[in-house]
Amino acid sequence: MQIQVDTREHKKEWERVQKQFDKIEDIQYFRSKLYVGDYQSLDNPRLVIDRKKDLQELCGNVTQQHERFKAELIRAMQAGIQVVILVEHGTDINCLEDVYFWENPRKHRIIWRTISGQKAKTVISERAVDGKQLYKSLCTIRDRYNVRFEFCSKKETGKEIIRILGEEGNAKTL
């Protein structure tokens, strides 16, 4: 299998995945700018993987960078490209439904401060998105833009990329 890797993929993250690819036989790769996503097999250019380092990054894409993220998904849909978002969150998130129970550290981290001589706890960001809100947004994205969400640990990313890109019949003509 030959895999094209986007040149905009973060250097440290790419080097980690590259080491995983190097341990697997019959995998060749090269770096070149992709139209959308981060990874694509030359055998099936209608299927791409957009890798996210964790749910926190995906949450930022969905909320703070929504217009850019949406534009990329629309571009893929118009070109007939199936996007799989691979989230490297770890063992506690294995499927989209698990996102519902995710506790965003930006929302749930507590800081103790002294106010008027009394200890008081403060949540870092009351407005931060929680798992329930993110889950609903991801379901909308899945349904509206024909996106698939997959989850893995960082040590399994290379194998998951190969598994997903090697699946037959995954690319749906839109």
C-alpha positions in Angstrom: 0.0 0.0 0.0 1.2 3.5 -0.8 0.1 6.3 1.5 0.2 9.9 0.7 0.8 12.1 3.8 -0.1 15.7 3.8 2.9 18.1 4.2 0.9 20.2 6.7 0.7 17.3 9.2 2.5 18.4 12.4 6.1 17.3 12.3 6.2 15.5 15.7 2.9 13.8 15.1 4.0 12.6 11.6 7.4 11.3 12.9 5.5 9.2 15.5 3.2 7.8 12.9 6.1 7.3 10.5 7.9 5.1 13.0 4.8 3.0 13.2 4.6 2.7 9.4 8.2 1.7 9.3 7.5 -1.4 11.5 4.8 -2.7 9.0 5.7 -4.6 5.9 4.6 -3.5 2.4 3.8 0.1 3.5 5.3 2.9 1.4 4.6 6.6 2.0 5.5 10.0 0.7 4.6 13.5 1.7 2.7 15.8 -0.6 0.0 18.3 -0.1 -3.5 16.7 0.0 -6.7 18.5 -1.1 -8.4 17.5 2.2 -7.3 15.4 5.2 -3.9 14.1 6.4 -3.6 10.5 4.9 -4.8 8.9 1.7 -4.1 5.6 0.0 -3.2 5.9 -3.7 -5.4 2.8 -4.2 -8.5 4.7 -3.1 -8.2 8.5 -3.5 -11.9 8.9 -2.6 -11.1 8.0 1.1 -9.0 10.2 3.4 -8.2 10.3 7.1 -8.0 13.5 9.0 -6.1 12.7 12.2 -6.9 14.5 15.5 -4.6 14.2 18.5 -7.5 14.0 20.9 -11.0 15.2 21.6 -9.7 18.5 22.8 -8.4 19.3 19.3 -11.6 18.0 17.6 -13.6 20.2 20.0 -11.6 23.2 19.0 -12.2 22.4 15.3 -15.9 22.1 15.8 -16.3 25.2 18.0 -13.5 27.8 17.5 -12.5 26.9 14.0 -15.9 25.9 12.8 -15.9 27.8 9.5 -12.5 26.4 8.3 -13.4 22.9 9.4 -16.9 23.1 7.7 -15.3 24.4 4.5 -12.9 21.5 4.4 -15.8 19.0 4.9 -17.9 20.7 2.2 -14.8 20.6 -0.2 -14.5 16.9 0.4 -18.2 16.2 -0.1 -18.2 18.2 -3.4 -15.2 16.2 -4.6 -16.9 12.9 -3.7 -14.3 12.2 -1.0 -15.3 10.2 2.2 -13.6 11.7 5.3 -12.8 9.5 8.3 -11.8 11.5 11.3 -9.4 9.4 13.4 -9.2 10.7 17.0 -6.2 9.5 19.1 -7.9 9.9 22.4 -6.9 6.7 24.2 -8.7 3.7 25.6 -11.6 5.5 27.3 -13.1 6.7 24.0 -13.7 3.8 21.6 -16.8 5.0 19.6 -18.8 8.1 18.9 -21.3 7.3 21.7 -18.4 7.4 24.3 -17.9 11.1 23.5 -21.3 11.8 25.2 -19.7 10.9 28.6 -16.4 12.8 27.9 -15.4 15.4 30.5 -13.7 18.3 28.9 -10.8 19.2 31.1 -11.3 22.9 30.3 -14.8 22.7 31.7 -14.2 20.4 34.6 -10.8 21.5 36.0 -11.2 23.2 39.4 -9.0 25.9 40.8 -9.2 26.8 44.5 -8.8 30.5 45.3 -9.3 32.6 48.3 -12.1 35.1 48.0 -12.8 37.5 51.0 -10.8 35.2 53.2 -12.8 32.1 52.2 -11.7 29.2 50.0 -13.8 28.9 46.9 -13.6 26.6 43.9 -13.8 27.9 40.4 -14.3 26.0 37.2 -11.9 27.1 34.5 -14.4 27.8 31.8 -18.2 27.6 32.3 -18.7 28.0 28.6 -16.4 25.1 27.5 -18.2 22.4 25.5 -19.0 19.2 27.4 -19.2 15.7 26.1 -23.0 15.9 25.5 -22.7 19.0 23.4 -19.7 17.7 21.4 -21.5 14.4 20.8 -24.5 16.2 19.3 -22.3 18.4 17.1 -20.4 15.3 15.9 -23.6 13.5 15.1 -24.8 16.5 13.0 -21.4 16.6 11.2 -21.6 12.9 10.5 -25.1 13.1 9.1 -24.7 16.4 7.2 -21.2 15.9 5.7 -21.0 12.1 5.5 -18.1 11.9 7.9 -17.1 8.8 9.8 -15.5 9.0 13.2 -13.0 6.4 14.4 -11.0 6.3 17.7 -7.7 4.8 18.7 -4.7 5.2 21.1 -1.6 7.0 19.9 0.4 3.7 19.8 -2.2 2.2 17.4 -2.5 5.1 15.0 -0.3 3.7 12.2 -2.2 0.4 12.2 -5.5 2.1 12.3 -4.6 4.3 9.3 -3.6 1.3 7.3 -6.7 -0.7 8.4 -9.1 2.2 7.4 -7.4 3.0 4.1 -7.3 -0.7 3.2 -11.0 -1.3 3.8 -12.8 -2.2 0.5 -15.9 -0.3 -0.5 -15.4 2.5 2.1 -15.6 5.4 -0.3 -19.1 6.3 -1.1 -19.8 8.3 -4.2 -21.7 11.4 -3.1 
